[in-house]
Amino acid sequence: MKKNLFALTLLAAMFAFGCSDPDSEKPSDDFETLAPVAVSKTNNKKIYVHYMPWFETKASNGSWGYHWTMSNKNPDIITNGKRQIASHYYPMIGPYHSGDKQVIENHLLLMKYAGVDGILIDWYGTYNLNDFRLIKENTEQLIEMLDKVGLEYAIVYEDRFLPDIVNAGLAPSVTAAARNDFSYLQANCFSDANYIKVNGKPLLLNFGPITIQTESGWTDAFQNLSPKPTFLTLWNESGDAGNNASGEYSWVYENNANLQNFYTNNVQNLDVAFGSAYPGFHDFYEEGGAGNIIGWTIPHNNGATFDQTLQMSASANIDAIQLITWNDFGEGTMIEPTDEFGYAYVEKIRSFAGVQNAPVAFSEIGRLFNLREQYASNSGIQRKLDQAFYYFVSLQTDKAIAKLNEIQ
């Protein structure tokens, strides 16, 4: 009883003299909302990274999403501090929800400080089928923060599931379904100041084509767009779109010889060509019971594969480089920091880009995420972390780190 009275008396005295409980700090009046400052680089080629916004957790959606579980993994099982996930690799920040603002903040700051110019978002459209609605919502959360960080973006459209939309009675035809998706993009994305434009038109990539494989089909799908997009298909597939295609982009397949073949034989015949670089390929489909057995791997080789493909792109006559991928854990192409590779891949990107004015250790950005998690319920500390975020995006790294040091 005496202890309780003493504690109450002490708190009363603290408030009387203007002190506050450190666990419920009030917002500071000198908070600065700062505009992003661009990273300067010696490499003048645009560097984009392919991004998967499809991850869900039990907290975000009531159950762990397919891309963490496939058919037979259960992230609720924890062994040696790690959840069981459908991947040979483990994200440094743990399995996450793609719409989590703290996750997005972490990813985009890492990209910015590595010298990445923007992201190419894998997107399944607007229909409420399978997990497409969740992917759309996660993408909207991602886009909302891109401008604050100072990164560009464009959409990589997946047309493979358009027949499922028609079969579900949600659209009369595959081209009508695609047309509806593109009307959404025109209304909500294409006019954004940070949406990537190539030759004055919004960039649109397609992972295929897989369903719409005729020039007339794509003409129908694009009929409501003005201007028509700069439209890139996968390598060797531009003929399926005819005159609607502006070019092609390379991908990861079997070995580096296929990539070199693209640079040698395709690029010279394309108006727009995006090259690629990847750290490796080691999918989990067979082990995860997913049924789609790829049948080949590209070893990571302690980073040598990434070094090789980055250098191949450096000497190729391409318009931009797409890094494959930020976070496809199911195929093992992730560049995102993992327990297995640490920050090695983002360090390699920073070196390749020739970043000049953003020398901060990537672990400091990781510390921001960890503090977000540790003090999730403390609004005062979150406010300080918000300030650290703005210092990071404005490249005031000393101030950002000092703000983190105030907390821990």
C-alpha positions, 0 to 999 in steps of 0.5 A, a space after each residue: 500500500 505504501 509503495 502504491 502511494 509513493 508511486 502515485 505521489 512520484 507520478 504527480 510530482 513528475 507531471 507537476 514539473 512538466 515530466 512525463 511517463 517515458 512509455 507514453 511520450 507526447 508528440 514533439 512540436 518540432 516534428 519534420 515531414 521531409 520530402 525525399 532526396 534522390 540518391 546520386 549514382 555513378 551508374 546511369 542505367 535505371 535499376 528496377 526490382 520485381 516485387 511480389 505483394 502477395 504475402 499474408 499472415 494469420 494476423 492480417 488475414 486469419 490464416 497464413 497465406 499460400 505463399 508462406 505455406 504452399 500445400 504442406 507447411 505451417 508457420 505456426 510451427 516454430 523450430 529454433 526461433 524460425 517459423 516453418 515456411 515454404 522456402 529454402 530461405 528465411 526473411 531476416 524480418 521473418 515471414 510478413 504481411 505485404 500490406 504491413 506499413 512497417 514491412 513496406 517501409 523497411 523494404 523501400 528504404 533498403 531499396 532506396 539506399 541500395 540505389 534502386 530507382 523503382 519497383 515493378 509490381 507483380 499484379 493480378 488485377 481488380 477482381 475478388 477471386 482467389 487472393 487477387 483482392 488481397 494482392 490489390 490491397 497490398 499493392 495500394 499500401 505499397 504505392 502509397 508509400 513509394 512517393 514518400 520514399 522517392 521511388 518509381 513504380 510500374 505494374 507487371 500484369 498477370 493475364 494467366 488467370 483471366 479464364 478463371 475470372 470469366 468462368 466465375 461469371 465476373 466478366 464476359 470475356 478475357 479481354 473484357 476482364 483485362 480492359 476493366 483492370 486497365 481502366 483501373 490502372 489508368 484511373 489510379 496509377 498511370 497519371 501518378 508523377 512517380 509512375 514509370 514512363 517510357 517514351 512519354 507513355 506509362 510502362 506496362 509489363 506482362 508476365 507472358 502473354 499466357 492467355 491473350 496471345 493475339 494482336 487483336 486481343 491486346 488491341 481490344 484490351 487496350 481500347 479504352 487507354 489513352 495513351 496506349 502504354 509502352 507494353 513489354 512482354 516476356 522475352 520471345 513473346 512480343 509477337 503474341 501482342 503484335 504492334 501493341 508490344 513495344 519490346 521485351 524483358 528478360 527473365 531467369 531460366 535454366 542458366 546464364 546462357 539464355 540471358 546472354 542469348 537475349 542480349 545478343 539476339 533479341 535486344 537489337 530488334 526491340 524498340 525497348 529492352 529491359 535486361 535482368 540480374 538475379 542471385 539464383 533460382 532454387 524453388 520450393 514447389 516440390 517440397 511444398 507439395 505445390 505440384 509445379 516442379 520446375 526441374 532446374 536450379 541456378 545456384 547462388 554460389 555465394 553471390 557469384 551468380 548475382 555478380 555475373 548477371 549484374 555485369 552481363 547487364 552492365 555491358 548490354 545495350 538495354 534501357 533498364 535492368 530488372 532485378 529478379 526478384 526482391 522477394 519470391 521466396 517460393 522460387 528462391 530468387 529473393 534479394 531481400 535480406 535473409 538469414 542465409 545471405 544477410 545484406 549481401 545482395 543489397 550491398 552488391 546492388 549499391 556497389 553496382 549502382 555506384 551510390 554516392 550520397 547514402 553511406 548508411 549501414 543497411 543494419 540501421 534500416 533493419 534497426 528501425 524495423 526492429 524498434 517498430 516491432 518492439 515498441 508497437 504499442 508506444 505512440 510516443 516512440 512510434 512518433 520518434 521512429 516516424 521522424 527517423 523515417 523522414 530523416 532516412 528518406 531525406 538522406 539525413 542519415 546522421 539525424 536518423 541514427 541519432 533518433 534511433 539511438 534516443 530509443 535504444 
